[in-house]
Amino acid sequence: MRVHCQYSGTGEGRPPTARLAVLLLALLPLFEDVARARERFTRLKSDEQMIFFPALCQRVAGKAEWRVEIRGCVFEPEKRSFLVAALLESLELKHVKLTVAEQAILEERVRLFLVDHERGRRIFVRIGETVSDVGKSKADGTFAGAIVLPDGDFTRLRATDENGNWRVRFAAELPPLDTRGFAGETIVANDAGVSVISDIDDTIKVTQVTDRQAMSRNTFLRPFEPVPEMAAFYRRLARSNHAVFHYISASPWQLYAPLSEFIRSNGFPTGNFALKEFQWKDRTFLSLFANPEKYKRGIIEPLLKRFPKRRFICIGDSGERDPEIYAVLARQHAGQIARIYIRDVTGEPEGAERYAKTFGGLPKELWQVFKSPDELKPFVDNTPALP
């Protein structure tokens, strides 16, 4: 094969060996890309970090295979103090006198919003002995992909959690000299069974969304506080129904790390998360918690369509629009919604006009308003456990 190289100016007088050297230099980045592709490593700089978000694993229709979702984010922590001050001002906390403990929590959580998202990082994940390419990170640092496991590999690699449900664990494949570890897991959901759709703020975690100042303090200044007895109730649902849990909130993804630790440390069943995508840019910061109706329906409806044979228990609170959201879904997806439980945080009894209007025409045994989970009617489904 003959290669023609055209040069302008002084390049035309170069000898063939010099021109070949220039050509090789021009092609060097291509060679490096090919070499890196063959390495199949997730290459991160020393100051870059990665986090995996829990997603779902589901059997592929009509095949002896399972589709394992992989989702996460690559980012670099931001350390510039003037950005922290700007965010504090947007939270209306700049002039609040803080205790030493509050200051420490605040700095930790605020910095979660001030990361530099890293784009273009190719992500390789190891499940068992297999390393798979799940794509590149986008402009906001997030990545999403899927790995297909044959039935035999799935059976061998699945692990059982404390409630008898299945998990598939994986980890980022890093170069040999990178001793860090970034691990994640997917939640196995069979075609049939029970799923619990749970709000977070004021349903299982005390946030006080209806009080702006209290919400700021509970979100950014204080350790997350669980709603009493809700973890025990969720564990009963998990054991009696082998339920899969879906935690859905209008809180931003930046709070995933402390929220997942809250779930773990307070004994709530593990589950996949759906949180709002958000980038801090201006003074409208706290508006991200407002009007979650459209956002939550946009998350829940695809889940109902994806699992038409599963039965869903929807749990929320009266401080936002959870009753209205769940009632609409119950009418549109009759038979899939098995129970609706609403925690009363607004002082509205079950006979209030709001609930008469919201749940009008729906069977009374379908929904219940409660102050303590001890009041809730048990729900036990006889769907067999996962295979």
C-alpha positions in Angstrom: 0.0 0.0 0.0 1.3 3.4 -0.9 0.7 6.3 1.5 0.7 9.8 0.0 1.6 12.6 2.4 1.2 16.3 1.4 3.0 19.0 3.2 3.1 22.8 2.7 5.9 25.2 3.3 9.2 23.8 4.5 7.6 20.3 4.9 7.8 19.6 1.2 11.6 19.4 1.3 11.8 16.9 4.1 13.4 13.5 3.3 11.1 10.4 3.3 12.3 9.3 6.7 11.4 12.7 8.2 8.0 12.6 6.6 7.4 9.1 7.9 8.3 10.3 11.4 5.8 13.2 11.2 3.1 10.8 10.0 3.8 8.4 12.9 3.6 11.3 15.4 0.2 12.3 13.9 -1.1 8.7 14.2 0.3 8.3 17.8 -3.0 9.4 19.5 -4.9 6.8 17.5 -2.4 4.1 18.5 -2.8 5.1 22.2 -6.7 4.9 21.9 -6.5 1.4 20.4 -4.0 0.3 23.1 -6.3 1.7 25.9 -9.3 0.0 24.4 -7.5 -3.3 24.5 -6.5 -2.8 28.2 -10.2 -2.6 29.3 -9.5 -0.6 32.4 -11.4 2.3 33.9 -8.7 5.0 34.0 -9.3 7.7 36.6 -7.0 10.4 37.7 -5.8 10.2 41.3 -8.2 13.0 42.4 -11.2 11.6 40.5 -13.8 9.4 42.2 -16.6 7.2 41.1 -19.9 6.2 42.6 -22.3 3.5 41.5 -26.1 4.0 42.0 -28.2 0.9 42.8 -30.2 -0.2 39.7 -32.3 -3.2 38.7 -31.5 -6.7 37.3 -34.3 -8.3 35.3 -34.7 -11.5 33.3 -34.7 -10.8 29.5 -38.1 -11.7 28.1 -38.2 -15.1 26.3 -34.5 -15.8 27.0 -32.4 -17.6 29.6 -30.5 -14.3 30.3 -30.6 -11.5 32.9 -30.0 -7.8 32.1 -27.9 -6.1 34.8 -28.2 -2.3 34.8 -25.0 -0.3 35.6 -25.4 3.4 36.6 -23.1 5.9 38.3 -21.1 9.1 38.2 -17.5 10.1 37.8 -16.5 13.4 39.6 -13.7 15.4 41.2 -14.3 16.9 44.6 -14.3 20.8 44.6 -12.2 22.5 47.3 -12.6 26.2 46.6 -14.0 27.8 49.7 -15.6 30.8 47.9 -18.0 28.4 46.2 -19.0 26.9 49.5 -19.9 30.4 50.8 -21.9 31.1 47.7 -23.9 28.0 48.2 -24.5 28.8 51.8 -26.0 32.1 50.8 -28.4 30.4 48.4 -29.5 28.1 51.2 -30.1 31.2 53.4 -27.7 29.7 56.0 -24.8 32.1 55.6 -25.6 34.1 58.7 -26.9 31.3 60.9 -24.8 30.6 64.0 -23.8 27.0 63.8 -22.4 24.5 66.4 -19.2 22.7 65.6 -21.1 19.5 64.8 -23.5 21.4 62.4 -20.6 23.1 60.7 -18.9 19.8 60.0 -22.1 18.2 58.6 -22.7 21.4 56.5 -19.3 21.4 54.9 -19.5 17.7 54.1 -22.9 17.9 52.4 -22.4 21.2 50.7 -19.3 20.0 49.0 -21.3 17.2 47.4 -22.9 19.9 45.2 -19.6 21.5 44.2 -17.9 18.6 42.4 -16.5 18.8 38.9 -18.2 16.2 36.7 -15.8 14.3 34.5 -16.9 13.5 31.0 -15.5 11.0 28.5 -14.2 8.4 31.0 -14.8 4.9 29.6 -16.2 2.6 32.3 -15.3 -1.1 32.5 -17.0 -3.3 35.1 -16.1 -6.7 36.4 -18.8 -9.2 37.3 -17.3 -12.5 38.3 -14.5 -13.3 35.8 -16.0 -11.1 33.0 -15.0 -7.5 32.3 -17.5 -5.5 30.3 -17.5 -2.1 28.7 -20.6 -0.1 29.8 -19.9 3.2 27.9 -18.5 6.6 28.6 -19.4 9.2 31.2 -21.5 12.1 29.8 -21.0 15.9 30.3 -22.6 15.7 33.8 -20.3 12.8 34.7 -23.0 10.2 34.7 -22.9 6.9 32.8 -25.4 4.1 32.2 -25.2 0.8 30.5 -26.2 -2.9 30.9 -24.5 -6.3 31.0 -26.3 -9.5 30.0 -25.6 -12.5 32.1 -26.5 -16.1 31.0 -28.7 -18.0 33.4 -25.8 -20.1 34.6 -23.6 -17.1 35.4 -26.5 -15.3 37.1 -27.3 -18.3 39.4 -23.6 -18.6 40.3 -23.0 -14.9 41.0 -26.2 -13.8 42.7 -26.1 -13.2 46.5 -28.8 -13.3 49.0 -29.4 -10.3 51.3 -30.7 -10.4 54.9 -34.4 -10.4 53.7 -33.9 -13.3 51.3 -33.8 -11.2 48.1 -31.2 -11.5 45.4 -28.4 -9.0 44.6 -25.7 -9.1 41.9 -22.5 -7.3 42.9 -19.8 -5.8 40.7 -16.8 -3.5 40.7 -15.0 -1.0 38.4 -12.1 -2.7 36.7 -9.1 -0.4 37.5 -5.4 -0.6 36.3 -3.1 -2.8 38.4 -1.4 0.1 40.1 -4.7 1.8 41.1 -5.4 0.3 44.5 -8.7 2.0 45.1 -12.0 0.1 45.0 -15.4 1.3 43.5 -18.1 -1.3 43.9 -21.8 -1.5 43.3 -24.8 -3.8 43.2 -28.0 -4.3 41.3 -31.4 -5.3 42.8 -32.9 -8.4 41.2 -36.6 -8.0 40.3 -38.5 -11.0 38.9 -41.4 -10.5 36.5 -43.9 -11.3 39.3 -43.7 -10.4 42.9 -44.2 -7.3 45.2 -42.5 -4.0 44.9 -42.5 -1.2 47.5 -42.4 2.4 46.1 -41.3 4.6 48.9 -40.9 8.3 49.2 -38.0 9.4 51.4 -38.5 12.9 52.8 -41.1 12.9 55.7 -42.0 9.3 54.8 -39.0 7.5 56.2 -36.7 10.5 57.0 -37.7 13.5 59.0 -37.2 16.5 56.7 -40.2 18.9 57.3 -40.5 19.9 53.6 -43.4 22.2 54.4 -41.1 24.4 56.5 -38.3 25.9 54.4 -36.0 26.8 57.3 -36.5 23.4 59.0 -36.0 21.6 55.7 -32.6 23.4 55.2 -31.5 22.5 58.7 -32.6 18.9 58.5 -31.0 18.5 55.0 -27.7 20.3 55.5 -27.0 20.8 59.3 -28.2 17.7 61.1 -27.7 13.9 61.0 -30.6 12.4 59.0 -33.3 11.2 61.5 -35.5 8.2 60.7 -39.2 8.3 61.2 -39.9 6.0 64.2 -40.8 2.4 63.5 -40.7 2.8 59.7 -37.6 0.7 59.2 -39.1 -2.2 61.2 -42.3 -2.0 59.1 -40.3 -2.1 55.9 -38.3 -5.1 57.1 -41.6 -6.9 57.8 -42.8 -6.1 54.2 -39.4 -7.4 52.9 -39.6 -10.7 54.9 -43.3 -11.4 54.3 -43.4 -10.6 50.6 -39.8 -10.8 49.5 -40.5 -7.2 48.4 -38.2 -5.2 46.1 -37.8 -1.6 47.3 -37.7 1.5 45.1 -36.8 4.7 46.9 -38.0 7.7 44.9 -37.5 11.3 46.0 -37.3 14.8 44.6 -34.0 15.2 46.5 -31.0 15.7 44.2 -28.5 12.9 43.3 -25.8 14.8 45.2 -27.3 13.6 48.4 -27.2 9.9 47.3 -24.2 9.0 49.5 -25.6 10.3 52.8 -29.0 9.0 51.9 -27.8 5.5 51.1 -25.8 5.5 54.4 -29.0 6.6 56.2 -30.9 3.6 54.6 -28.1 1.2 55.6 -27.3 2.4 59.1 -31.0 2.6 60.2 -31.9 -0.9 59.0 -34.1 -0.1 56.0 -34.1 -2.7 53.2 -31.7 -2.0 50.4 -33.2 -0.9 47.1 -32.7 1.0 44.0 -32.8 4.8 44.0 -34.4 7.4 41.8 -33.3 11.0 42.7 -33.6 14.2 40.8 -30.8 15.4 38.5 -29.6 18.8 39.6 -26.8 21.3 39.0 -26.4 24.2 41.3 -26.3 27.4 39.3 -28.3 30.2 41.0 -30.5 31.2 43.9 -33.3 28.8 42.9 -31.5 26.0 44.8 -34.3 25.0 47.1 -36.9 25.0 44.3 -35.6 21.5 43.4 -37.6 20.2 46.4 -40.8 21.8 45.2 -43.7 20.4 43.1 -42.5 16.8 42.8 -45.7 15.5 41.2 -44.6 15.5 37.6 -41.1 14.2 38.5 -42.3 11.3 40.6 -45.0 10.2 38.1 -42.3 10.2 35.4 -40.3 7.7 37.5 -43.1 5.5 38.7 -45.2 5.1 35.5 -42.3 3.5 33.5 -41.7 1.1 36.5 -45.3 0.0 36.4 -45.2 -0.6 32.7 -41.9 -2.4 32.9 -43.3 -4.8 35.5 -46.9 -5.3 34.6 -47.2 -8.6 36.6 -45.8 -7.2 39.8 -48.0 -5.8 42.7 -47.0 -2.4 44.1 -47.3 -0.9 47.6 -47.0 2.9 47.4 -45.9 4.6 50.6 -45.7 8.4 51.0 -46.7 11.3 53.2 -49.3 14.1 53.2 -46.8 17.0 53.2 -46.4 16.8 49.4 -48.5 15.4 46.6 -48.0 11.7 47.3 -51.7 11.0 47.9 -52.7 12.6 44.6 -49.9 11.0 42.7 -50.7 7.5 44.0 -54.4 7.9 43.5 -54.0 8.8 39.8 -51.7 5.8 39.3 -54.2 3.5 41.0 -56.9 4.5 38.6 -54.6 4.2 35.5 -53.1 0.9 36.6 -55.9 -0.9 38.2 -54.8 -4.2 39.7 -51.1 -3.3 39.9 -51.4 -1.0 42.9 -52.1 -3.3 45.9 -51.9 -0.7 48.8 -51.4 3.0 49.3 -50.1 4.1 52.7 -49.9 7.8 53.5 -48.1 9.1 56.6 -50.0 12.0 58.2 -47.7 15.0 58.7 -50.3 17.7 58.1 -52.9 16.8 60.7 -55.5 15.7 58.2 -57.5 12.7 59.4 -58.5 9.9 57.0 -62.0 11.5 56.7 -60.7 14.9 55.6 -62.1 16.4 52.4 -58.7 16.2 50.7 -58.8 12.4 50.9 -62.4 12.0 50.0 -61.7 14.0 46.8 -58.4 12.3 46.1 -59.4 8.7 46.6 -63.1 9.0 45.6 -64.2 6.0 43.7 -61.3 3.8 44.8 -61.9 0.8 47.1 -61.5 1.9 50.7 -59.3 -1.1 51.5 -56.8 0.1 48.9 -55.6 3.2 50.9 -54.9 4.1 54.5 -53.7 7.2 56.3 -51.5 6.6 59.4 -49.5 8.4 62.1 -47.6 5.3 63.3 -46.8 2.3 61.1 -48.3 0.1 63.9 -51.7 1.2 62.6 -51.1 -0.2 59.2 -53.1 -3.2 58.0 -50.7 -6.0 57.0 -50.3 -6.9 53.4 -49.0 -10.4 52.6 -48.7 -11.6 49.0 -48.5 -15.3 48.1 -46.3 -14.7 45.1 -43.4 -17.3 45.2 -39.9 -16.0 46.1 -37.4 -15.4 43.3 -36.1 -18.6 41.7 
